[in-house]
Amino acid sequence: MIQFDNVNKWYGNYHALVDVSETIAQGEVVVVCGPSGSGKSTLIRTINRLEPIDSGTISLHGADIHARGVDVNQFRSHIGFVFQQFNLFPHLSVLQNCTLAPVALRGLKPAQARDKALALLERVGLAAKADAFPSELSGGQQQRVAIARALAMEPPVMLFDEPTSALDPEMVGEVLMVMRDLVRDGMTLVVVTHEMGFAREVAHRVLFMDQGRILERAEPHAFFNAPQHPRAKQFLADIRSPFARGD
Amino acid sequence: MIDIIQTYWLYFLVGQFPNGPLGGLALTVLLAALSLTLALPAGIALGLARVSPFRAIRWPITGLVYLVRGVPLLMVIFWAYFFLPTITGVKTEQFSTMLMALVAFNAVYLAEIVRAGIVGVARGQFESARALGLGWWRAMRWVVLPQALRSMLPSLVNQFASTIKDTSLGYIIGLTEVSFIAAQINTQVFTHATQVYLLLALTYFTLCYSLSRVAYVLEKRLNRRTAAPARVPLSIEPTTNPAA
């Protein structure tokens, strides 16, 4: 469904993605992990072209996303993206956050968009907050709205860029619960996260990145119990140390 | 002072109208209102051009902004009054000349306010709008500009107040706005300059003060729902310390 072919990306002299090739299948749940600065956020942001790439190709259902002249908005409207910092629109109500894009891009009537948004808010447990403004919500609630906002475009794939990293610890669970719900529905998910418990439980595959390279790809069980690459061993040892948050 | 008001109040308010052209305070208010309504959209358009991803749009407008910002308003008025007719061949009368000069001058200043407002909106806002599939223009129109305009409101009001006061420069090209009329009254009663110009000052003050009151109420209304409610910082919440 999503295919990387020899993707390279530079920030000035810094080689952020090094010959990345990878295929993500439809319905697959892939967790990308690795130390900070390893390129995992860059990787996920190239999928909907928030970051340009310097060489290689990334395709969605066989269509080159980074090709010149493609309608990038068309691509993006079929790829849900959830940010670390939620990025809800503060001047719009929760409901309006979820209806803006469907009305503007899918030509939905306001009433249809409203019904659909309410159903999605119900699904993330926030239907009662439809008329609230983002500033009136907790971080966990804001992130759940952000997920509903992305789902309102009915994307076949959802990308999560450290969705729980900006949350107070007690709010992480509610967001992961919503994400688990998406996995149950068979949606394709690519998740950059430090929540190793989540990875172990719901991921089909774990990609371990360091210094712009995908060093290890494995099923969660194999990855957590018998990591192959020395850096992956080191990473897992680091996050398991009693003073770091891990699983 | 009372007798000056009693004799000249109508002249002060409307000039020679209805026996001559409209003038006085009415003309000042009309000129200011028209300038603002025309300059604001022009300023937003120029401000957007200043942040446009297209160089062909961004560079010429940036040049224009630097040029107009680098000359005094008086010069712009002189250009419009003396220079423009020599190119177009059409002699413009004072009101439209003054209106053009004010709109051009203020649009450029507003453009910089708009640009600063847009740049001040968190980058993630634009990004998340684009990530939903909204194009540059829609992301600006529905997500960035509404937030930018809110934060720009105090600066906009500042510029608007300037515009109101700048209408007095119409005096220089013989536009019969309220300062011109006040000068006329002064030559007629010529021993009461202090009173006449005090009245004039009060008039401008009242105009600008009402504008800032309107803006204040507007700002309060805009912020009522969307501003973050004061949240209690975690550290002073009355909880038991789990580490204790």
Interface residues (C-beta under 8 A of the other chain):
Chain A: N48 L50 N73 Q74 F75 R76 S77 H78 I79 F81 F83 Q85 N87 L88 F89 P90 H91 L100 A101 A104 L105 F133 S135 E136 A146 R149 A150 M153 D168
Chain B: A122 G124 Q125 E127 S128 A129 R130 A131 L132 G133 L134 G135 R138 W142 V143 P146 Q147 R150 R225 T226 A227 A228 P229 L234
